[in-house]
C-alpha cells in the first residue's frame, strides 16, 4: 500500500464517482479503478458498492476511510513538524475566532504579531465555535479563540481573559438619552439585532433572557458583526456587544441595563496532544502580551486602549 492509494480512496469516497474523482486527481479513470482494485485486493475486502449510479462505501469501506482520514491528518501534522522553522523566518499559521473578536482583538493582535514575525503567513477565519473546534480536530486550523464551556472531546482550552456584554444603541436612538438604568422589561418592544443562533454571543443573550423569563423582540438576525454595527449606527436596531467594542466606537452608545448582561471567559483553543509549531507558540505568546497590556486594573476585564 502506498500513499497514492489513500489519496485515490478518499477522492472516490468524497466524489462518489470514479470519473469525477479521476478528474480531480488528474489521472485516467482506468488508472484510478486499477489502484482501488489493488487496495481492495491488499485488504481482502470490497471498499465500494459499485451497483448503483453513485459509488458508495461499503460498511468495511466506511470503517477503513474513517481511520485513513485520521492517519492522513496526523501524517500532515508530522510533515509540518519536520519543516517547522524554529527561527520563525518563515512558516504559516491558521487561526480562527468568533465574530466579536474581529471587532476589537484581531487588530492589535495581528499588528503586533506581523511586526515581530513578518515572515509568517497567516490565514484568519471568522466563524462560530462549533466550526472552530471541528476544524481544530480535523487539523484544518492550528489555533482558535472562543469561549469557556463544554468543548468537543480532544480540544484543549487555556483561559485568556473575561469580557462583559452590554446593550448598545446608536447615538440617535431614544435609549441613548435614557437617564436611568433600563430594565429588562423595557426591552420587550425594542427591536433587537443579534448574531444568529449558531454563534456563542447569541447563546449567551438567549440564556440571559431565559433566566429572567423576559419577552424580547428580535427584529434582525445576522451572521456578520459588521452588518450589525452598521444597523445600530443607523438606529435600525439595538444590539448586545462586548464593552471593548463599544468603547472603541464613539458612534455607539452603551445603555446601562438592569439586571446586567453576563460576563464570559475567553479561551485559546487547540487540539490536544499534538506538536505545536514554533509559529503557534509565538502567536500564543504574542496573544498573552497583548491581553496583559490591555487588562483593566481589576485584572478581570478586557480594556481597549
Secondary structure by P-SEA (a helix, b strand, c coil): ccaaaaaaaaaaaaaccaaaaaaaacccaaaaaaaaaaaaaaaccccccccccbbbbcaaaaaaaaaaaaaaaaaaaaaaaaaccccccccbbbbbbccccccccaaaaaaaaaaacccbbbbbbbbcaaaaaaaaaaccccbbbbbbccccccbbbbbcbbbbbbbbbcccccccccccccccccccccbbbbcccccaaaaaaaaaaaaabbbbbbccccccaaaaaaaaaaccbbbbbcaaaaaacccbbbbbcccbbbbbbbbbbbbccccccaaaaaaaaaaaaaaaaaccccccccccc
